[in-house]
Amino acid sequence: MSADRAPRIVLAEDSVLLRDGLVGLLTRFGYEVVAAVGDADALLAAVAEHTPDVVVTDVRMPPGFQDEGLHAAVKLREERPGLPVLVLSQYVQRAYAAELLDSGDGTGVGYLLKDRVGQVEEFVDALREVAAGGTVVDPEVVRQLLRRRRDPLARLTPREREVLALMAEGKSNGAIAKALVVSEAAVGKHIGSILTKLDLPPADDTHRRVLAVLAYLRS
């Protein structure tokens, strides 16, 4: 992607009202929506035609309104492993999130609930992170994963569990520090303790770290 042009997006959403709203929102924040389509087949065709910088797609689309958008996203990442994809879902589906996170080369992928679109800055930040090759996971998905795992998460302090949840969402040390109103040094210490207690390898890179945490929570 050239630094002197707007990032190009292909958007897939079957609801005309939400699709038009997203086009307006993305345009306002400096993106160029090169195609806005309403079904999975049209999404695949639009990506082939426009070669976008990032894809934003709904999970459920015509004709079956099951997981056509998700399967299209996974197929696109199989064909173009580094293609950033942000998937929007009406409900939390851990299986959907897992399939998406395992697709492509593991970079540039996001899974958010549609409710998050209403929190404009949070949504745009997530899109930027995915477009830059990062991993973003909706906080509700992380909460469900945390509820599913009991031991050895029980060994973590309440603060460490808070830090772990934010790590799993793809937050950087600085973002975690801001969210918890603590210093980055304190966050670093918490993360070191978490990785030790969960027997996870140390990782300075945020992306590798979030993948390790998510892999642990899903195991």
BAFI-597097 format. One record per residue (C-alpha): z, y, x; residue in three letters; residue number from 0. Coordinates in Angstrom, 2 decimals. Last residue first. Example, Ala and Ser with C-alpha at 12.3 -4.5 7.8 and 13.67 -1.06 7.14 Angstrom:
residues 2
<node <7.14 -1.06 13.67> 'SER' 1>,
<node <7.80 -4.50 12.30> 'ALA' 0>,
This chain:
residues 219
<node <23.97 -25.28 -6.64> 'SER' 218>,
<node <23.15 -22.08 -8.53> 'ARG' 217>,
<node <26.02 -20.03 -7.09> 'LEU' 216>,
<node <25.24 -21.17 -3.54> 'TYR' 215>,
<node <21.52 -20.43 -3.81> 'ALA' 214>,
<node <22.38 -17.01 -5.24> 'LEU' 213>,
<node <24.68 -16.26 -2.30> 'VAL' 212>,
<node <22.15 -17.40 0.29> 'ALA' 211>,
<node <19.34 -15.44 -1.39> 'LEU' 210>,
<node <21.55 -12.35 -1.50> 'VAL' 209>,
<node <22.28 -12.61 2.21> 'ARG' 208>,
<node <18.66 -13.12 3.23> 'ARG' 207>,
<node <17.73 -9.96 1.32> 'HIS' 206>,
<node <20.64 -7.89 2.64> 'THR' 205>,
<node <19.79 -8.65 6.30> 'ASP' 204>,
<node <22.92 -8.80 8.46> 'ASP' 203>,
<node <23.44 -12.46 7.56> 'ALA' 202>,
<node <26.47 -14.64 8.37> 'PRO' 201>,
<node <26.03 -18.28 7.30> 'PRO' 200>,
<node <27.90 -19.39 4.17> 'LEU' 199>,
<node <31.06 -21.52 4.33> 'ASP' 198>,
<node <32.31 -20.12 1.02> 'LEU' 197>,
<node <35.57 -18.87 2.56> 'LYS' 196>,
<node <33.79 -17.54 5.66> 'THR' 195>,
<node <31.05 -15.78 3.71> 'LEU' 194>,
<node <33.64 -14.18 1.43> 'ILE' 193>,
<node <35.84 -13.02 4.33> 'SER' 192>,
<node <32.91 -11.42 6.11> 'GLY' 191>,
<node <31.83 -9.78 2.87> 'ILE' 190>,
<node <35.30 -8.34 2.30> 'HIS' 189>,
<node <35.39 -6.95 5.85> 'LYS' 188>,
<node <31.97 -5.35 5.45> 'GLY' 187>,
<node <33.02 -3.82 2.15> 'VAL' 186>,
<node <36.06 -2.27 3.81> 'ALA' 185>,
<node <33.85 -0.81 6.53> 'ALA' 184>,
<node <31.50 0.54 3.86> 'GLU' 183>,
<node <34.46 2.49 2.47> 'SER' 182>,
<node <35.75 2.05 -1.06> 'VAL' 181>,
<node <34.80 3.50 -4.45> 'VAL' 180>,
<node <33.83 0.09 -5.92> 'LEU' 179>,
<node <30.30 1.10 -6.94> 'ALA' 178>,
<node <29.84 3.36 -3.91> 'LYS' 177>,
<node <30.98 0.68 -1.47> 'ALA' 176>,
<node <28.71 -1.87 -3.12> 'ILE' 175>,
<node <25.75 0.51 -2.85> 'ALA' 174>,
<node <26.47 1.13 0.84> 'GLY' 173>,
<node <26.82 -2.58 1.58> 'ASN' 172>,
<node <23.47 -3.20 -0.11> 'SER' 171>,
<node <23.24 -4.54 -3.66> 'LYS' 170>,
<node <21.07 -7.57 -4.43> 'GLY' 169>,
<node <22.74 -8.59 -7.70> 'GLU' 168>,
<node <24.35 -11.50 -5.83> 'ALA' 167>,
<node <26.03 -9.04 -3.45> 'MET' 166>,
<node <27.41 -7.13 -6.45> 'LEU' 165>,
<node <28.95 -10.33 -7.84> 'ALA' 164>,
<node <30.36 -11.26 -4.42> 'LEU' 163>,
<node <31.99 -7.82 -4.06> 'VAL' 162>,
<node <33.72 -8.17 -7.41> 'GLU' 161>,
<node <34.80 -11.70 -6.51> 'ARG' 160>,
<node <36.17 -10.38 -3.22> 'GLU' 159>,
<node <38.21 -7.79 -5.13> 'ARG' 158>,
<node <39.72 -10.48 -7.38> 'PRO' 157>,
<node <40.62 -12.54 -4.27> 'THR' 156>,
<node <38.46 -15.53 -3.44> 'LEU' 155>,
<node <39.90 -19.04 -3.22> 'ARG' 154>,
<node <39.05 -19.69 -6.88> 'ALA' 153>,
<node <35.41 -19.38 -5.84> 'LEU' 152>,
<node <35.96 -22.77 -4.14> 'PRO' 151>,
<node <35.99 -24.00 -6.90> 'ASP' 150>,
<node <35.07 -22.52 -10.25> 'ARG' 149>,
<node <31.31 -22.01 -10.51> 'ARG' 148>,
<node <29.87 -21.66 -14.01> 'ARG' 147>,
<node <31.69 -18.41 -14.71> 'ARG' 146>,
<node <30.18 -16.91 -11.54> 'LEU' 145>,
<node <26.69 -17.98 -12.59> 'LEU' 144>,
<node <27.19 -16.40 -16.00> 'GLN' 143>,
<node <28.38 -13.17 -14.43> 'ARG' 142>,
<node <25.37 -13.16 -12.06> 'VAL' 141>,
<node <22.97 -13.47 -14.97> 'VAL' 140>,
<node <24.80 -10.60 -16.70> 'GLU' 139>,
<node <24.49 -8.45 -13.57> 'PRO' 138>,
<node <20.68 -8.76 -13.64> 'ASP' 137>,
<node <19.23 -10.06 -10.38> 'VAL' 136>,
<node <17.32 -7.97 -7.85> 'VAL' 135>,
<node <15.74 -9.34 -4.66> 'THR' 134>,
<node <14.09 -7.08 -2.10> 'GLY' 133>,
<node <10.49 -6.84 -0.92> 'GLY' 132>,
<node <10.02 -3.07 -1.19> 'ALA' 131>,
<node <8.48 -3.42 -4.66> 'ALA' 130>,
<node <11.59 -5.35 -5.74> 'VAL' 129>,
<node <13.92 -2.59 -4.53> 'GLU' 128>,
<node <11.78 0.12 -6.13> 'ARG' 127>,
<node <11.79 -1.75 -9.44> 'LEU' 126>,
<node <15.57 -2.15 -9.32> 'ALA' 125>,
<node <16.02 1.57 -8.61> 'ASP' 124>,
<node <13.72 2.36 -11.55> 'VAL' 123>,
<node <15.78 0.15 -13.87> 'PHE' 122>,
<node <19.10 1.57 -12.72> 'GLU' 121>,
<node <17.82 5.13 -13.08> 'GLU' 120>,
<node <16.51 4.44 -16.58> 'VAL' 119>,
<node <19.43 2.61 -18.14> 'GLN' 118>,
<node <17.37 1.84 -21.24> 'GLY' 117>,
<node <15.30 -0.59 -19.17> 'VAL' 116>,
<node <18.51 -2.56 -18.49> 'ARG' 115>,
<node <18.61 -3.74 -22.09> 'ASP' 114>,
<node <15.43 -5.67 -21.27> 'LYS' 113>,
<node <17.48 -8.05 -19.14> 'LEU' 112>,
<node <16.45 -8.12 -15.51> 'LEU' 111>,
<node <15.00 -10.69 -13.12> 'TYR' 110>,
<node <13.58 -9.38 -9.84> 'GLY' 109>,
<node <11.42 -10.64 -6.99> 'VAL' 108>,
<node <10.05 -9.11 -3.83> 'GLY' 107>,
<node <10.82 -11.87 -1.33> 'THR' 106>,
<node <11.34 -15.59 -1.86> 'GLY' 105>,
<node <7.99 -16.66 -0.41> 'ASP' 104>,
<node <6.44 -17.37 -3.79> 'GLY' 103>,
<node <8.67 -18.77 -6.51> 'SER' 102>,
<node <12.26 -20.02 -6.17> 'ASP' 101>,
<node <13.71 -16.82 -7.62> 'LEU' 100>,
<node <11.40 -17.11 -10.63> 'LEU' 99>,
<node <12.34 -20.68 -11.41> 'GLU' 98>,
<node <16.05 -19.89 -11.02> 'ALA' 97>,
<node <15.88 -16.85 -13.30> 'ALA' 96>,
<node <14.09 -18.83 -15.99> 'TYR' 95>,
<node <16.61 -21.67 -15.75> 'ALA' 94>,
<node <19.48 -19.18 -15.97> 'ARG' 93>,
<node <18.13 -17.78 -19.23> 'GLN' 92>,
<node <19.89 -14.54 -20.15> 'VAL' 91>,
<node <18.28 -12.97 -23.19> 'TYR' 90>,
<node <15.53 -10.43 -23.90> 'GLN' 89>,
<node <13.94 -10.98 -20.49> 'SER' 88>,
<node <12.14 -8.64 -18.10> 'LEU' 87>,
<node <10.48 -10.03 -14.97> 'VAL' 86>,
<node <9.91 -7.89 -11.86> 'LEU' 85>,
<node <7.24 -9.28 -9.54> 'VAL' 84>,
<node <6.42 -8.26 -5.95> 'PRO' 83>,
<node <3.36 -10.14 -4.65> 'LEU' 82>,
<node <4.30 -11.77 -1.32> 'GLY' 81>,
<node <3.40 -15.33 -2.29> 'PRO' 80>,
<node <-0.01 -14.42 -3.80> 'ARG' 79>,
<node <-1.34 -17.61 -5.44> 'GLU' 78>,
<node <2.10 -19.14 -5.91> 'GLU' 77>,
<node <3.46 -15.71 -6.81> 'ARG' 76>,
<node <0.81 -15.32 -9.50> 'LEU' 75>,
<node <1.62 -18.75 -10.90> 'LYS' 74>,
<node <5.33 -17.89 -11.06> 'VAL' 73>,
<node <4.55 -14.66 -12.91> 'ALA' 72>,
<node <2.21 -16.45 -15.34> 'ALA' 71>,
<node <4.91 -19.05 -16.00> 'HIS' 70>,
<node <7.39 -16.27 -16.71> 'LEU' 69>,
<node <5.03 -14.47 -19.05> 'GLY' 68>,
<node <4.28 -17.65 -21.00> 'GLU' 67>,
<node <7.96 -18.51 -21.47> 'ASP' 66>,
<node <8.23 -19.14 -25.21> 'GLN' 65>,
<node <6.41 -16.64 -27.43> 'PHE' 64>,
<node <3.74 -19.28 -28.18> 'GLY' 63>,
<node <0.58 -17.17 -28.14> 'PRO' 62>,
<node <1.70 -14.71 -27.09> 'PRO' 61>,
<node <4.51 -13.43 -24.85> 'MET' 60>,
<node <8.03 -14.36 -23.82> 'ARG' 59>,
<node <9.12 -13.55 -20.26> 'VAL' 58>,
<node <8.07 -9.87 -20.16> 'ASP' 57>,
<node <6.19 -8.65 -17.12> 'THR' 56>,
<node <6.28 -6.01 -14.38> 'VAL' 55>,
<node <3.86 -6.64 -11.51> 'VAL' 54>,
<node <3.82 -4.82 -8.16> 'VAL' 53>,
<node <1.32 -3.46 -5.62> 'ASP' 52>,
<node <-1.60 -4.27 -7.89> 'PRO' 51>,
<node <-4.72 -6.32 -7.06> 'THR' 50>,
<node <-6.75 -4.68 -9.90> 'HIS' 49>,
<node <-9.08 -7.40 -11.18> 'GLU' 48>,
<node <-7.11 -10.53 -10.31> 'ALA' 47>,
<node <-3.90 -8.87 -11.49> 'VAL' 46>,
<node <-5.55 -7.87 -14.76> 'ALA' 45>,
<node <-6.91 -11.37 -15.38> 'ALA' 44>,
<node <-3.52 -13.00 -14.86> 'LEU' 43>,
<node <-1.86 -10.46 -17.15> 'LEU' 42>,
<node <-4.57 -10.87 -19.81> 'ALA' 41>,
<node <-3.86 -14.59 -19.85> 'ASP' 40>,
<node <-0.13 -13.89 -20.17> 'ALA' 39>,
<node <-0.32 -11.59 -23.18> 'ASP' 38>,
<node <-0.01 -7.92 -24.15> 'GLY' 37>,
<node <-1.60 -5.86 -21.38> 'VAL' 36>,
<node <-0.98 -2.59 -19.55> 'ALA' 35>,
<node <-3.34 -2.11 -16.59> 'ALA' 34>,
<node <-3.55 0.33 -13.67> 'VAL' 33>,
<node <-0.08 1.76 -14.31> 'VAL' 32>,
<node <0.17 4.33 -11.52> 'GLU' 31>,
<node <3.77 4.93 -10.50> 'TYR' 30>,
<node <5.32 8.33 -9.82> 'GLY' 29>,
<node <8.53 8.24 -11.84> 'PHE' 28>,
<node <6.97 9.83 -14.92> 'ARG' 27>,
<node <4.16 7.28 -14.82> 'THR' 26>,
<node <6.70 4.45 -14.93> 'LEU' 25>,
<node <8.46 5.95 -17.93> 'LEU' 24>,
<node <5.28 6.65 -19.87> 'GLY' 23>,
<node <3.90 3.17 -19.22> 'VAL' 22>,
<node <7.29 1.68 -20.11> 'LEU' 21>,
<node <7.34 3.48 -23.46> 'GLY' 20>,
<node <3.80 2.35 -24.24> 'ASP' 19>,
<node <4.77 -1.25 -23.52> 'ARG' 18>,
<node <7.99 -0.94 -25.51> 'LEU' 17>,
<node <6.12 0.27 -28.62> 'LEU' 16>,
<node <3.21 -2.12 -28.18> 'VAL' 15>,
<node <5.55 -5.11 -27.94> 'SER' 14>,
<node <3.61 -7.82 -26.08> 'ASP' 13>,
<node <4.61 -6.66 -22.59> 'GLU' 12>,
<node <2.60 -7.10 -19.38> 'ALA' 11>,
<node <2.46 -4.24 -16.85> 'LEU' 10>,
<node <0.19 -4.14 -13.81> 'VAL' 9>,
<node <1.49 -1.55 -11.37> 'ILE' 8>,
<node <-0.07 0.54 -8.60> 'ARG' 7>,
<node <2.26 2.41 -6.24> 'PRO' 6>,
<node <1.14 6.07 -6.05> 'ALA' 5>,
<node <-0.97 7.07 -3.09> 'ARG' 4>,
<node <-0.28 8.68 0.29> 'ASP' 3>,
<node <1.84 5.89 1.76> 'ALA' 2>,
<node <-0.98 3.37 1.40> 'SER' 1>,
<node <0.00 0.00 0.00> 'MET' 0>,
